């Protein structure tokens, strides 16, 4: 017989899965409770968890549902601010999720963009999982340039204080969420965990930058940010689903700022398509670009364009001047 907790969770599956005209989205509180139960070891039968996630995927995450899921995830990782303090009052300037699974991705150039910004005083925490990517993992890219991944929150905060940058894998941040994200291997499909993981903002940052693979998810991220009262969030369709700019194409990003309507930001191409294809392969080449031993245009312009996104997200540069400001910061990344 189902346990009382399983019966409680079954009501959420029923609400989502009833026939036409009878099913309904979950309330924010219900969605939060559902994920809290899923993150509690042994509380929910795995069959229930799978049914729940696939029903949400099939229906499409409702804004209130997504906000509730994110709230539960934030509580689970200790991200909620203390009573009386607004969201966005933590020690981090820019939250940078990395959960892309692009099959054509090779090197994580966005990582060099983030580390270069951190060298100029933008305190950044990156979190994520590259389990479903075929390219160089963020942790491996970091190791190649002498930055180890953090093992836990405390180590991430120590790294943040020392260098302005930290990367905390989801498996270290929340084994429960990492387990749910890993169900993609069984489903053969992404689930809402992919969306909410990008929105956790585990260190309660002053701003965030999110890359998505499918443009319709931009609106969902912005809607969740508004419901959660996040200070700032820049969302764009990025390479492989990462917050990374393709320098050979114009792009449009959407910016949420607290107490304001979202705005679209148009950014130009930085380089022609042929030059943008000059991307080196492998960790040795990745390291060489960081150290300035080589400067292939495709890699450099990807990094500079992505740094510009970070400057816009944090409000450190206006869109019209962000590319030039980012280029100067990249060239001076070793200045102290």
Secondary structure, 3 states (H helix, E strand, C coil): CCCHHHHHHHHHHHHHHCCCCCCCCCCHHHHHHHHHHHHCCCCCCHHHHHHHHHHHHHHCCCHHHHHHHHHHHHHHHCCCCCCCCCCCCCCCCEEEEECCCCCCCCCCHHHHHHHHHHHCCCCEEEEECCCCCCCCCHHHHHHHCCCCCECCHHHHHHHHHHHCEEEEEHHHHCHHHHHHHCCHHHHCCCCHHHHHHHCCCCCCCCEEEEEECCCHHHHHHHHHHHHHCCCEEEEEECHHHCCCCCCCCCEEEEEEECCCCCEEEEECCCCCHHHHCCCCCCHHHHHHHHHCCCCCHHHHHHHHHHHHHHHHHHCCCCHHHHHHHHHHHHHCCCCC
